[in-house]
Amino acid sequence: MIVRLRPNLSSLLFTIHGSIVPRIMPALLVLTGFTLVAALLHRYEWVVIPHFPLAPFTIVGIALSLFLGFRNQAAYDRWWEGRKLWGDLVSEIRSLARSSETLLALEEEKCEAGKLRRQLLCWVAAHSHALRAALRQEDCQADMRKWLSEADTNYMLTHDNPADYCLRRAGRIVGALYRAQHIDSIGLRIMDENLSELARVQAACERIATTPLPFAFTLLTHRTALIYCYTLPFALVAPMGFYSILFTALVAYTFIGLDVLSQELEGPLGARLMIYL
């Protein structure tokens, strides 16, 4: 999602960047052309256009608005949960960095505890990149090499779940710190809780990514919105003439736009919505 300042009143009607317009513009143009053809046929009586009363469209429009509203609410809940989970991940990484610095006696970075802490944080940073790449189905080798050696990167990528492997390696380092008596049992519990929280965030993100909204529900709203928008001109051309093009486009912008917007919100962990991560 594009994060930007709210436009003022003068630019609100003409803002394209960050809106849903680029994605629905082809559908709007096709529908506008369809309505124009219907208006021309009715105006010059080339073909008898069946006239439908507006009452059924009013009832169907209200029902469609409710369906789209429910679907967008469900999609927004997924989006908000995804944002909270990624915020939790950032918070836990910062907490682990701070608590490890507090618990370890780091007289200098080159001491044994300092080297182990650096390895721990590198594996945790690699975990976040591996998780992001898995959720977006992207290649993460370039990002991994910023934190891990070539051998560790290649071996990590051989696992079915590279992000989980990164956490397991981080857990081994915490265990090594405890066995070397750099931290006591309380420090071990604190740092292990941070890693456990990262594992919880990963599992929740994977659940969102692999459990979309039911396809039948999505198909119902999408199909109904298209049928409604393409039959609406037959009810508007008779009483409104060429003005039916404007009002059909306005209704289509609302219904088709809400349908496409819910599709984007449905996948909150994809690159399209989380380009700032």
N, C-alpha and C positions, 0 to 999 in steps of 0.2 A: 504494500500500500504506500502511496506517495503521501508523505507528511509535509504539509505546507501551511502557511498562515491563511486565515480566513480571508477570502476576497471581500472588497468593499461592495457596496450596493451597485455601483456603476459597472464593475467587472464581473459581478456574480452571474449575469445572464450569458456572458461570452467566454467564461473560463472553460478550456478544453483539457489542459494538462492536469492530470489527477482525477478527471471525471470518467464516467462510464461511456461517454459519447463515442470515442474511437472504436470501441468494441461493438456497439450496436448500430453504428452508422450504416453499414451495408444492409442490415435488416430494415432500417428505417427508410433507406432509399428505395428498396424493392417494394415495400409497402406503400410508400408515397406514389411510386409509379403505378402500382396496382389501383390505388384509389383514383389517380388521375384518369386512367383508362375507363374506370367505371363511371366517373363523372362525365367524360366525353361521350360515352355511349348513351348515357341518360340524356345529356343535353341535346344531342343531335338525333336521338331516337334511332340510332343504327341497330341497336339490339334492345329488346325489352328487358329492362333490369328489374328483377323482382324486388318489391318494396316490403321491408319488414318493419313492424312497429318497434318503437324504442323500449317498450316496457320489458320484454325478455332480456334485452341487453343490459338494462339497469339492474335486474335481478342477478344475472350472471356476473356482471361487473362487481357487484358487492361481494358475491361468493368468491370470485377470483381474488379480490383484494384481501379477503380474510386468509385464503390459502397462501398467498404470497407473503402476507404478514407473518403467519406462523412459520413459514419456511425461513424467512429472513431472520426471525428471532432465534430459531434453532441454529442457523449458520453463524449469527453474531455471537451466540454463546460459545460455539467452537472457536471462533476467532479470539474472543476475549480469554478463553482458557489457554489457548496457545500463547498469547502474549504474556499471561501470568506465569506460565511454565518457563518460558524463556527468561523472564525476569528473575524467577527463582534460581535458574541455572547460573546466571550472572552473579546473583547474590551469594550463592554457595561457593563459587570459585573465589570471590573476593574474601569471603569469610575464611576459607581454607588458607589462602595466602597470608591473611593477617594472623590467624591462630598459629600457623606453623612458624611464623617469624617470632611470635610471642613465646611459644613453648620451647623452641630450640635455642640453645646457647650458641649464637652465631658471632663469635669473636671476629671471624673473617669468612669471606665467601668460599675460600678454598679449603676450609676444614671439611671433615667427613660429613658432619651434619649439614653444612651448607651445600655440599655437592648433592646429597640425597634430597634435600629440599628442592633444589633446582630441578632435579629429575622428576620429582613428584609434580611440581607445577607444570613442567613441560608435558607430562602425560595427561594432566587434567586439561591443559589447553588443547592438546591433540584430540581429546575426547569431544570437546565442543565442536571442533571442525569435522570430526568423523560423524558426529550425530547430525550436524547440518547437512553434510553431503549425503548421508543415508536418507534423510527426510526428503531431500530434493532430488535424489537419484543423480547425483553429480560425482565427478571425479575429484578426490581430495588429496591426491599425491603431492601437488605443489604446496598446499598448505601444511601437510604433514612434515615435509622436509624443513620447514622453518622451525620446528620444535623437536623433531626426532632425527636420529641418524638414518642413513640410507638403509642399513640392515634392519633396524627396528621398523621403519616405514614399510618395507617390503614384507616383513613377517606379519605385521599387523594387518595388512591388506589381504593376507591369505585366509583370515578368519571370516566366518559367516557374518559376524557382528563386530566390526572393528571398534565401534564405540565402547561396547561392553569389554572388549579386551583391554582397551586403554584404562578403564576403571580397575580392572583386575591387576594390571601392572602397577597402577597407583597404590592399590591396597598392599601389594607386596612391599613397596617402598616404605609405607607406613609401618608394616610389620618389621622391616629391617631397622627402622628407627627405634622401635620399641625394644627389639632384641639387643641392639647396641647400647641401650639405656640412655639414648638421647631424649626420650620422652618416657613418662611414667604411664601407669594404667589410665589415669584421668586424661592425659594428653592423647593416648591411643583412642579412648572413647570419643573425644571431641572430634578428632580428625576422621575417625571412621564414620561418625554421624554425617559429616560433610559429604563423604563419598557415598554413603547410603542415600542421602538426599539427591545427589546427582543421578544415581541409579533410578530413583523414583521418577525424577523428571524425564529421564530417557524413556522409561516404560510408558509414561503418560503421553509423551510426544508420539511414540510409535503407535499407541492406541488411536490417537486422533488421525494419524496419517493413513492407517490401514483400515479404519472404520468410517467410511463416508456416510452421508445421509442415505436412507433407502432409495434405490434407483427408481422404484415405482412412484414414490412421492415426488421426486424431481421430474420424472417424465410427465406426471399428471399436471403439474403447474406449468411446465414448459409447453406442453401440447395445448392445454386449455388457453394459455395466453396467445399463442399463435392463431388458433381457431377464432378466438374472440376478435383479435385485431383484423383478421382477413375477412370476417363477415360483417364487421361494423360498418364499412362503407356502404353496404346495401341498405342500411337503415338511415344513413345520413345524406346520401346523394339526392334523394327526392326532396326533402325539406330544406337542404342547405346548399345544394349545388356544388360549386367548386370550393366553397368554404369547408366542405367535408374533408378536403385534403389536410387542412391545418389541424382540425380537431382529431382526425384519425391519427395523424403523426404525434399529436400531444398525448393521446391515450397510449399509443404504442411506445412512446418514450418512457412513460411511467411503468407500464406492465412489463415490457421486454427488458427495460433497464433494471427493474427490481429482480427479475429472473436471473439476469446475467450477474448482477451484483451478489446475489446469494450464492451463485456458483463460485465466485472468487472468495467470498468469506468462508465457504465450506472447506477450503483447503488453506488454513491459516499459516501453515509451516512451509508453503511453497515459496519459490523465489519471487513470484509475482507480488506477493503480499509482504514479504519480509526482506525486501531489498536492502534495508538498512542494517541487517544483522551481519 
